[in-house]
Amino acid sequence: MNSDALLLKALDQALRAGDDADAALARVGHPPWLDSRRPEQARALAGADLTPDPEAPADCTPVQGAAAVLYWGMAAGCAKAAPIAGLVWPTAGGPARLLRALVLPP
């Protein structure tokens, strides 16, 4: 399995298990590109330009106002956009949702 497939498998397992952010971090096993629970990264997320990933357009979960957002870069990137996959926990509670998107350069 390639690194993208392993990441997506770990995220799916975290969703199925109902993991919180700390448990999801442990399950993936390596640091995320972004953890919105850190103030400087929350500011970076607020300014990020995310667009749906054409390979998974239904999984571009909104991140504004989320209680927590974790995402990791995927290997299949290009100069115009960086594909990401992660999890978004809503402020209102409830289970996390999958996030698949492209981060566009500033």
N, C-alpha and C positions, 0 to 999 in steps of 0.2 A: 504494500500500500504506500502511495506517495504521501508527502507531508500534508498536502491539502486534504486528502481523504482521511488521514488520521485526525486532523483538526476537526473536520466535520463530524466524524464518528464520535469524538470526545464531546463535542457540543450537543449532539443528539442524545448521548448518554446523560449529560447534565440536565437536559430538558426533561427526559423521561424520569430521572430520579428526583426532580424538583430541587436541584441544587441551588443554594444561595451563591453569591459572588465568590466567597472564599472557597467553597467546595468546588465550584467550577474551575477556579484557578488551579487548584490542586489536581483536578481531573485532567486538565489540559497538560499541565506539567512544565510549562515554560512561560516566561513573562509575556503579557499582552503588549501590543503596540500602544493601547490606551486603556486606562482604568479611570473612569470618571469619578471615582470616590476620592481621587487625589485632586486637590484644588487646581493645580496648574494644568492637569490633564482635562479637567472639566471645562476650563477656559478654552483649551485647544479644541475640544469637541464642539463647543458653542460656535466656534469659527470655522469648523470643518464643512466642506462642501461634499455632501454624500449624495450619490445618485444610485438608482437601482442597478444591480448587477444583471446584465442581460441573460446570464445563465440561471438566475434565480430571482426574477423581478418581483415575485410575490413576497419575498423575504426581506424587503427593504423596510424594516420596522422603524417607525419614527423614534428618534432619540431625544427630542426636546422634552424637558420636564421629567425624564426618567429618573428613578431612584438610583440606578446604577447601570453603567454600560461598560462592557469589556469587549475589546475586539483585537484580533490578531491579523497580521498580514498573511496573504496567501501567495504562493510561489508564482502563480500565473499572471504576473503583472506586466505592465508596459509603461512607456514613458509618459503616456497621457493620463493614466489613472492606475491606482493601486487597489486591487481587490482585497476586501476584508471579509471576515466572518467572525461573529461573536454573539453575545447575548445581551438583551435589554430587559431590565426588571422595572415594571411600571411603578410609579409613585403610589398609586392607589392600592398596591399589593397585588397578589395573584402571581401566577407562574411567569417565569421568564419567557421571552420570545426570541426566536432566531433572528439575527441580523446578517444579511448578505448585501453588500453594497460596494460601490467603487468610490474611493476617496480621490477627488479631483485636485490637482495642484492649485495653489493660490494664484 
